[in-house]
Amino acid sequence: MLVDCHAHLEHRDFERDLDAVIAHMRKTGVVCVNTGANLEANRKALAITAKYPDILKTALGLSPHDANRENLEENLAFIRKNAGKICAIGEIGLDFHYFKKEEEREKQRTAFIAQLDLAEEFDLPAVIHTREAEAEVIALLAERKQKNAVLHCFLQPQLLDAAMKAGCLVSLPTLKNKARVTIIERVQDGRVLCETDSPYLWRGERNEPANVAEVYGEMERIRGAAFAGKAAETARNLFGW
């Protein structure tokens, strides 16, 4: 069983053929973490997972993209209410690529820290988006000694040692590039996961969870079958399959 640690099946791109996407997952032996990002997406993610509970689990969170336009307390209350139904808090984090104003970034920080606290309270992994804020995020996680923090779509090999020292796991996406190869070569065994970030990050086409097999295949090519198998085992243990 392969695990896609990060997908957005509530996205409009899956509205017409989600049953076929799920069937493809079953055929290829893939399960996935169906990830929210805001109140509406979180509600949809829970509903979709309830329809396919054998193959999907849910992560709920307020993303940095939504932290400036949604009510934090309302989102925290929704996550808290549904904490018994989920496998992770996510996606959460910081994004300084699209958000340049300090007041925007402060709202992101406030939401991020509040949700890290929730992850600790409920003993859940935290699935973390970070773009052009990687060093700040890793430093914060190290200072907090945050448990089970997953850096989603991690492609920063120059920060890999710092991430490992901070106790993070890193999740590699379906993007073929030198950074991904370097991380596979250097990352500690059992500290790396695989994801699609569906419907994004797939050769100019819609991505889907079954494509996560490509990342495991790259791991097997570079580090061997045991290494790839350990990545899948780590994901299963982390998210409770």
C-alpha contacts under 8 A as a table, 3 or more apart, distances in Angstrom:
res1	aa1	res2	aa2	distance
1	M	29	G	5.18
1	M	30	V	5.74
1	M	31	V	7.07
1	M	232	A	7.32
2	L	29	G	6.17
2	L	30	V	4.71
2	L	31	V	6.30
2	L	212	V	7.76
2	L	213	A	7.16
2	L	232	A	5.55
3	V	30	V	5.67
3	V	31	V	5.02
3	V	32	C	5.39
3	V	33	V	7.79
3	V	194	C	7.06
3	V	195	E	7.61
3	V	212	V	7.57
3	V	232	A	6.00
3	V	235	A	6.28
3	V	236	R	6.82
4	D	7	A	7.01
4	D	30	V	6.93
4	D	31	V	6.17
4	D	32	C	4.42
4	D	33	V	6.34
4	D	194	C	5.91
4	D	195	E	4.57
4	D	196	T	6.34
4	D	209	P	5.93
4	D	210	A	7.90
4	D	212	V	5.83
5	C	32	C	5.72
5	C	33	V	5.10
5	C	171	S	7.57
5	C	193	L	6.98
5	C	194	C	6.07
5	C	195	E	4.91
5	C	196	T	7.63
5	C	235	A	7.10
6	H	32	C	6.82
6	H	33	V	5.37
6	H	34	N	6.42
6	H	35	T	6.16
6	H	152	H	7.55
6	H	195	E	5.20
6	H	196	T	6.21
6	H	197	D	5.19
6	H	198	S	7.45
7	A	32	C	6.94
7	A	33	V	6.22
7	A	34	N	5.21
7	A	35	T	5.72
7	A	195	E	7.24
7	A	196	T	6.12
7	A	197	D	4.50
7	A	198	S	4.65
7	A	199	P	7.18
7	A	208	E	7.69
7	A	209	P	6.73
8	H	11	H	5.70
8	H	34	N	5.61
8	H	35	T	5.27
8	H	36	G	6.74
8	H	45	A	7.81
8	H	197	D	6.61
8	H	198	S	5.57
8	H	199	P	6.63
9	L	14	F	6.22
9	L	18	L	7.77
9	L	34	N	6.07
9	L	35	T	7.57
9	L	45	A	7.01
9	L	48	I	7.76
9	L	198	S	7.10
9	L	199	P	7.58
10	E	14	F	6.90
10	E	15	E	7.64
10	E	34	N	7.87
10	E	36	G	7.78
10	E	41	A	6.32
10	E	44	K	5.71
10	E	45	A	5.47
10	E	48	I	7.19
11	H	14	F	5.90
11	H	15	E	7.26
11	H	41	A	7.86
11	H	199	P	7.40
12	R	15	E	5.23
13	D	16	R	7.51
13	D	199	P	6.98
13	D	206	R	7.66
14	F	17	D	5.75
14	F	18	L	5.20
14	F	21	V	7.96
15	E	18	L	6.12
17	D	20	A	5.35
17	D	21	V	6.46
18	L	21	V	4.94
18	L	22	I	6.16
19	D	22	I	5.14
19	D	23	A	6.14
20	A	23	A	4.92
20	A	24	H	6.18
21	V	24	H	5.12
21	V	25	M	6.37
21	V	208	E	6.94
21	V	209	P	7.84
21	V	210	A	7.95
22	I	25	M	4.98
22	I	26	R	6.34
23	A	26	R	5.08
23	A	27	K	6.25
24	H	27	K	5.06
24	H	28	T	6.27
24	H	210	A	6.40
25	M	28	T	5.25
25	M	29	G	5.94
25	M	30	V	4.93
25	M	31	V	6.72
25	M	209	P	6.59
25	M	210	A	4.97
26	R	29	G	5.14
26	R	30	V	6.20
26	R	31	V	7.77
26	R	55	I	7.78
27	K	30	V	7.89
28	T	210	A	6.30
29	G	210	A	7.94
30	V	55	I	7.64
30	V	209	P	7.06
30	V	210	A	5.93
30	V	212	V	7.86
30	V	213	A	7.97
31	V	55	I	4.86
31	V	56	L	5.93
31	V	209	P	7.64
32	C	55	I	6.66
32	C	56	L	5.24
32	C	57	K	6.48
32	C	209	P	6.70
33	V	56	L	5.90
33	V	57	K	4.89
33	V	58	T	5.44
33	V	59	A	6.50
33	V	87	C	7.93
34	N	45	A	6.22
34	N	49	T	7.19
34	N	56	L	6.34
34	N	57	K	5.86
34	N	58	T	4.76
34	N	59	A	6.15
35	T	42	N	7.49
35	T	45	A	6.64
35	T	58	T	5.82
35	T	59	A	4.70
35	T	60	L	6.20
35	T	61	G	7.89
35	T	90	G	6.51
35	T	91	E	6.56
36	G	39	L	7.94
36	G	41	A	5.08
36	G	42	N	4.45
36	G	45	A	6.04
36	G	58	T	7.67
36	G	59	A	6.08
36	G	60	L	4.98
36	G	61	G	5.85
36	G	62	L	7.55
36	G	90	G	6.68
36	G	91	E	6.43
37	A	41	A	5.90
37	A	42	N	6.37
37	A	60	L	6.83
37	A	61	G	5.27
37	A	62	L	4.88
37	A	63	S	4.83
37	A	66	D	7.15
37	A	90	G	6.99
37	A	91	E	5.68
37	A	92	I	7.49
38	N	41	A	5.30
38	N	42	N	5.83
38	N	61	G	6.41
38	N	62	L	4.84
38	N	63	S	6.52
38	N	66	D	6.25
38	N	70	E	7.54
38	N	75	N	7.29
39	L	42	N	5.12
39	L	43	R	6.28
39	L	62	L	7.40
39	L	75	N	6.03
39	L	78	F	7.73
40	E	43	R	5.26
40	E	44	K	6.32
41	A	44	K	5.08
41	A	45	A	5.97
42	N	45	A	5.05
42	N	46	L	6.26
42	N	59	A	8.00
42	N	60	L	5.62
42	N	61	G	7.18
43	R	46	L	5.34
43	R	47	A	6.38
44	K	47	A	5.09
44	K	48	I	6.16
45	A	48	I	5.19
45	A	49	T	6.12
45	A	58	T	6.57
46	L	49	T	5.19
46	L	50	A	6.14
46	L	58	T	6.34
47	A	50	A	5.15
47	A	51	K	6.61
48	I	51	K	5.23
48	I	52	Y	6.69
49	T	52	Y	5.15
49	T	53	P	5.40
49	T	56	L	5.39
49	T	57	K	6.06
49	T	58	T	6.52
50	A	53	P	5.31
52	Y	55	I	5.86
52	Y	56	L	6.00
53	P	56	L	5.35
53	P	57	K	6.79
57	K	86	I	6.57
57	K	87	C	6.32
57	K	239	F	7.99
58	T	85	K	7.47
58	T	86	I	4.98
58	T	87	C	5.89
58	T	88	A	7.01
59	A	86	I	5.65
59	A	87	C	5.83
59	A	88	A	4.61
59	A	89	I	5.27
59	A	90	G	5.28
59	A	91	E	7.18
60	L	79	I	6.25
60	L	86	I	7.10
60	L	88	A	6.76
60	L	89	I	5.13
60	L	90	G	5.11
60	L	91	E	6.80
61	G	75	N	7.59
61	G	79	I	7.05
61	G	89	I	5.41
61	G	90	G	4.22
61	G	91	E	5.05
61	G	92	I	5.76
61	G	115	Q	7.48
62	L	66	D	6.30
62	L	67	A	6.25
62	L	72	L	7.73
62	L	75	N	6.72
62	L	90	G	7.00
62	L	91	E	6.43
62	L	92	I	5.65
62	L	111	A	7.33
63	S	66	D	5.30
63	S	67	A	6.08
63	S	90	G	7.26
63	S	91	E	5.34
63	S	92	I	4.42
63	S	93	G	6.35
63	S	94	L	7.97
63	S	129	H	7.55
64	P	67	A	5.01
64	P	68	N	7.53
64	P	92	I	6.14
64	P	93	G	5.61
64	P	94	L	5.29
64	P	95	D	5.88
64	P	108	Q	5.37
64	P	111	A	7.83
64	P	112	F	7.68
64	P	129	H	7.67
65	H	68	N	7.10
65	H	95	D	7.11
66	D	69	R	5.50
66	D	70	E	6.04
67	A	70	E	5.72
67	A	71	N	7.63
67	A	72	L	7.01
67	A	107	K	6.37
67	A	108	Q	5.59
67	A	111	A	6.50
68	N	104	E	6.23
68	N	107	K	6.20
68	N	108	Q	7.04
70	E	75	N	7.81
71	N	74	E	5.46
71	N	75	N	6.43
72	L	75	N	5.18
72	L	76	L	6.12
72	L	111	A	6.50
73	E	76	L	5.02
73	E	77	A	6.05
74	E	77	A	5.18
74	E	78	F	6.30
75	N	78	F	5.12
75	N	79	I	6.26
76	L	79	I	5.15
76	L	80	R	6.04
76	L	115	Q	7.42
77	A	80	R	5.07
77	A	81	K	6.04
78	F	81	K	5.12
78	F	82	N	6.33
79	I	82	N	5.23
79	I	83	A	5.75
80	R	83	A	5.08
80	R	118	L	7.69
81	K	84	G	7.82
82	N	85	K	5.48
82	N	86	I	6.96
83	A	86	I	5.59
83	A	122	F	7.23
86	I	89	I	7.81
87	C	124	L	6.49
87	C	125	P	7.31
87	C	239	F	5.41
87	C	240	G	7.04
88	A	119	A	7.36
88	A	124	L	5.11
88	A	125	P	4.83
88	A	126	A	5.81
88	A	127	V	6.87
88	A	239	F	7.14
89	I	92	I	7.33
89	I	115	Q	7.14
89	I	116	L	7.94
89	I	118	L	7.71
89	I	119	A	5.98
89	I	124	L	6.60
89	I	125	P	6.24
89	I	126	A	4.85
89	I	127	V	6.12
90	G	126	A	5.87
90	G	127	V	4.63
90	G	128	I	6.43
91	E	126	A	7.58
91	E	127	V	5.23
91	E	128	I	5.59
91	E	129	H	6.27
92	I	111	A	7.93
92	I	112	F	5.93
92	I	115	Q	7.30
92	I	126	A	7.51
92	I	127	V	6.38
92	I	128	I	4.98
92	I	129	H	5.81
93	G	108	Q	7.14
93	G	109	R	7.59
93	G	112	F	5.25
93	G	128	I	4.98
93	G	129	H	4.83
93	G	130	T	5.67
93	G	137	V	7.58
94	L	105	R	7.42
94	L	108	Q	5.94
94	L	109	R	6.80
94	L	112	F	7.19
94	L	129	H	6.33
94	L	130	T	4.97
94	L	131	R	6.69
94	L	133	A	6.22
94	L	137	V	7.33
95	D	98	Y	6.50
95	D	99	F	6.48
95	D	105	R	7.77
95	D	108	Q	7.89
95	D	129	H	7.25
95	D	130	T	5.42
95	D	131	R	4.77
95	D	132	E	6.46
95	D	133	A	6.26
96	F	99	F	4.92
96	F	100	K	6.02
96	F	105	R	7.05
96	F	131	R	6.05
96	F	132	E	5.31
96	F	133	A	5.86
97	H	100	K	7.04
97	H	131	R	6.00
97	H	132	E	5.62
99	F	104	E	6.33
99	F	105	R	6.68
100	K	104	E	7.24
100	K	105	R	7.30
101	K	104	E	5.32
101	K	105	R	6.46
102	E	105	R	5.02
102	E	106	E	6.07
103	E	106	E	5.05
103	E	107	K	6.37
104	E	107	K	5.27
104	E	108	Q	6.43
105	R	108	Q	4.96
105	R	109	R	6.20
106	E	109	R	4.97
106	E	110	T	6.17
107	K	110	T	5.12
107	K	111	A	6.25
108	Q	111	A	5.21
108	Q	112	F	5.94
109	R	112	F	4.98
109	R	113	I	6.08
110	T	113	I	5.46
110	T	114	A	6.20
111	A	114	A	5.20
111	A	115	Q	6.21
112	F	115	Q	5.28
112	F	116	L	6.18
113	I	116	L	4.99
113	I	117	D	6.21
114	A	117	D	5.14
114	A	118	L	6.48
115	Q	118	L	4.81
115	Q	119	A	6.23
116	L	119	A	5.04
116	L	120	E	6.35
116	L	126	A	6.68
116	L	146	Q	7.79
117	D	120	E	5.13
117	D	121	E	6.10
118	L	121	E	4.91
118	L	122	F	6.14
119	A	122	F	5.41
119	A	123	D	5.62
119	A	124	L	4.80
119	A	125	P	6.20
119	A	126	A	6.01
120	E	123	D	4.90
120	E	124	L	6.48
120	E	146	Q	7.57
120	E	147	K	7.35
121	E	124	L	7.90
124	L	148	N	7.41
125	P	147	K	7.08
125	P	148	N	4.75
125	P	149	A	5.79
125	P	150	V	7.10
125	P	238	L	7.31
125	P	239	F	7.69
126	A	148	N	6.40
126	A	149	A	4.87
126	A	150	V	5.99
127	V	149	A	6.27
127	V	150	V	4.84
127	V	151	L	6.32
127	V	152	H	6.24
128	I	149	A	7.11
128	I	150	V	5.86
128	I	151	L	5.02
128	I	152	H	5.54
129	H	151	L	6.50
129	H	152	H	5.63
129	H	153	C	7.44
130	T	133	A	5.63
130	T	134	E	5.49
130	T	137	V	7.13
130	T	151	L	7.41
130	T	152	H	7.70
131	R	134	E	6.17
133	A	136	E	5.47
133	A	137	V	6.23
134	E	137	V	5.16
134	E	138	I	6.13
134	E	159	L	7.91
135	A	138	I	5.25
135	A	139	A	6.11
135	A	159	L	7.32
136	E	139	A	5.17
136	E	140	L	6.15
137	V	140	L	5.14
137	V	141	L	6.19
138	I	141	L	5.11
138	I	142	A	6.09
138	I	162	A	7.06
138	I	163	A	5.94
138	I	166	A	6.61
139	A	142	A	5.11
139	A	143	E	6.17
139	A	166	A	7.44
140	L	143	E	5.13
140	L	144	R	6.21
141	L	144	R	5.16
141	L	145	K	5.85
141	L	146	Q	5.31
141	L	149	A	7.63
141	L	166	A	6.43
141	L	168	C	7.92
142	A	145	K	4.98
142	A	146	Q	6.76
142	A	165	K	7.65
142	A	166	A	4.32
142	A	167	G	7.10
143	E	146	Q	7.89
145	K	166	A	7.08
145	K	167	G	7.44
146	Q	149	A	6.32
146	Q	167	G	7.61
147	K	167	G	7.35
147	K	168	C	7.79
148	N	167	G	7.67
148	N	168	C	6.54
148	N	169	L	7.00
148	N	238	L	7.82
149	A	167	G	7.56
149	A	168	C	5.12
149	A	169	L	6.15
150	V	168	C	5.87
150	V	169	L	4.73
150	V	170	V	5.55
150	V	171	S	6.68
151	L	154	F	5.81
151	L	168	C	6.93
151	L	169	L	6.22
151	L	170	V	4.81
151	L	171	S	5.97
152	H	170	V	6.34
152	H	171	S	4.93
152	H	172	L	7.12
152	H	195	E	7.98
153	C	170	V	7.62
153	C	171	S	5.53
153	C	172	L	5.31
153	C	173	P	5.31
153	C	195	E	7.46
153	C	197	D	7.72
154	F	170	V	5.90
154	F	171	S	5.75
154	F	172	L	5.72
154	F	173	P	7.52
155	L	172	L	7.16
155	L	179	A	5.64
155	L	180	R	6.00
155	L	183	I	7.56
156	Q	159	L	5.56
156	Q	160	L	6.57
156	Q	179	A	6.69
156	Q	183	I	7.99
157	P	160	L	4.96
157	P	179	A	6.10
157	P	180	R	7.88
157	P	182	T	6.54
157	P	183	I	5.61
158	Q	161	D	7.41
159	L	162	A	5.31
159	L	163	A	6.18
160	L	163	A	5.02
160	L	164	M	6.14
160	L	183	I	7.26
160	L	187	V	7.27
161	D	164	M	5.12
161	D	165	K	6.08
162	A	165	K	5.04
162	A	166	A	6.11
163	A	166	A	5.08
163	A	167	G	6.46
163	A	168	C	5.41
163	A	169	L	7.53
163	A	170	V	7.89
164	M	167	G	5.13
164	M	168	C	5.55
164	M	169	L	7.14
164	M	188	Q	7.74
164	M	191	R	7.85
165	K	168	C	7.55
168	C	191	R	7.47
169	L	191	R	4.87
169	L	192	V	5.60
169	L	193	L	7.24
170	V	191	R	6.53
170	V	192	V	4.95
170	V	193	L	6.10
171	S	192	V	5.68
171	S	193	L	4.37
171	S	194	C	5.16
171	S	195	E	6.35
172	L	180	R	6.87
172	L	192	V	7.34
172	L	193	L	6.19
172	L	194	C	4.93
172	L	195	E	5.97
172	L	215	V	7.28
173	P	194	C	6.11
173	P	195	E	4.89
173	P	196	T	5.28
173	P	197	D	6.95
173	P	201	L	7.45
173	P	212	V	7.85
173	P	215	V	6.90
174	T	195	E	6.73
174	T	196	T	5.34
174	T	197	D	7.98
174	T	201	L	6.09
174	T	202	W	6.32
174	T	211	N	7.43
174	T	212	V	6.60
174	T	214	E	6.83
174	T	215	V	5.93
175	L	180	R	7.62
175	L	201	L	6.16
175	L	202	W	6.85
176	K	180	R	6.80
177	N	180	R	5.60
177	N	181	V	6.68
178	K	181	V	5.08
178	K	182	T	6.12
179	A	182	T	5.12
179	A	183	I	6.24
180	R	183	I	5.19
180	R	184	I	6.23
181	V	184	I	5.17
181	V	185	E	6.21
181	V	222	I	7.88
182	T	185	E	5.10
182	T	186	R	6.25
183	I	186	R	5.13
183	I	187	V	5.49
184	I	187	V	5.60
184	I	219	M	6.41
184	I	222	I	7.23
184	I	223	R	7.41
185	E	222	I	6.90
185	E	223	R	6.94
187	V	191	R	6.99
187	V	192	V	7.00
188	Q	191	R	5.58
188	Q	192	V	7.39
189	D	192	V	7.09
189	D	227	F	6.55
189	D	230	K	7.23
189	D	231	A	7.68
190	G	227	F	7.82
190	G	230	K	5.80
190	G	231	A	5.77
190	G	234	T	5.99
191	R	231	A	7.39
191	R	234	T	7.54
192	V	231	A	5.81
192	V	234	T	7.82
193	L	231	A	5.41
193	L	232	A	7.01
193	L	234	T	7.28
193	L	235	A	6.24
194	C	212	V	6.60
194	C	215	V	6.22
194	C	216	Y	6.92
194	C	231	A	7.42
194	C	232	A	7.83
195	E	209	P	7.73
195	E	212	V	5.78
195	E	215	V	7.62
196	T	199	P	7.68
196	T	200	Y	7.27
196	T	201	L	6.88
196	T	202	W	7.91
196	T	207	N	6.81
196	T	208	E	6.79
196	T	209	P	5.98
196	T	211	N	6.80
196	T	212	V	5.57
197	D	200	Y	5.54
197	D	201	L	6.68
197	D	207	N	7.58
198	S	201	L	7.04
198	S	206	R	7.20
198	S	207	N	4.76
198	S	208	E	5.05
198	S	209	P	6.45
199	P	202	W	7.80
199	P	206	R	5.04
199	P	207	N	4.32
199	P	208	E	5.85
200	Y	205	E	7.91
200	Y	206	R	6.26
200	Y	207	N	5.48
201	L	204	G	7.37
201	L	205	E	7.99
201	L	206	R	7.84
201	L	207	N	6.41
202	W	205	E	5.56
202	W	206	R	6.29
202	W	207	N	5.04
207	N	211	N	7.00
208	E	211	N	5.86
208	E	212	V	7.94
209	P	212	V	5.70
210	A	213	A	6.35
211	N	214	E	5.77
211	N	215	V	7.91
212	V	215	V	5.49
212	V	216	Y	6.81
213	A	216	Y	5.15
213	A	217	G	6.02
214	E	217	G	4.97
214	E	218	E	6.28
215	V	218	E	5.12
215	V	219	M	6.36
216	Y	219	M	5.04
216	Y	220	E	6.21
216	Y	228	A	5.57
216	Y	231	A	7.96
217	G	220	E	5.03
217	G	221	R	6.17
217	G	228	A	7.48
218	E	221	R	5.04
218	E	222	I	6.24
219	M	222	I	5.26
219	M	223	R	5.65
219	M	224	G	6.71
219	M	225	A	7.70
219	M	227	F	6.96
219	M	228	A	5.38
220	E	223	R	5.39
220	E	224	G	4.15
220	E	225	A	4.69
220	E	226	A	7.59
220	E	227	F	6.67
220	E	228	A	5.28
221	R	224	G	5.82
221	R	225	A	7.76
223	R	226	A	7.93
223	R	227	F	5.90
223	R	228	A	7.47
224	G	227	F	5.54
224	G	228	A	6.61
225	A	228	A	5.18
225	A	229	G	5.98
226	A	229	G	5.00
226	A	230	K	6.08
227	F	230	K	5.10
227	F	231	A	6.44
228	A	231	A	5.13
228	A	232	A	6.57
229	G	232	A	5.20
229	G	233	E	6.17
230	K	233	E	4.90
230	K	234	T	5.96
231	A	234	T	5.12
231	A	235	A	6.37
232	A	235	A	5.18
232	A	236	R	6.23
233	E	236	R	5.08
233	E	237	N	6.17
234	T	237	N	5.26
234	T	238	L	6.03
235	A	238	L	5.04
235	A	239	F	6.08
236	R	239	F	5.55
236	R	240	G	5.68
236	R	241	W	4.79
237	N	240	G	5.21
237	N	241	W	6.34
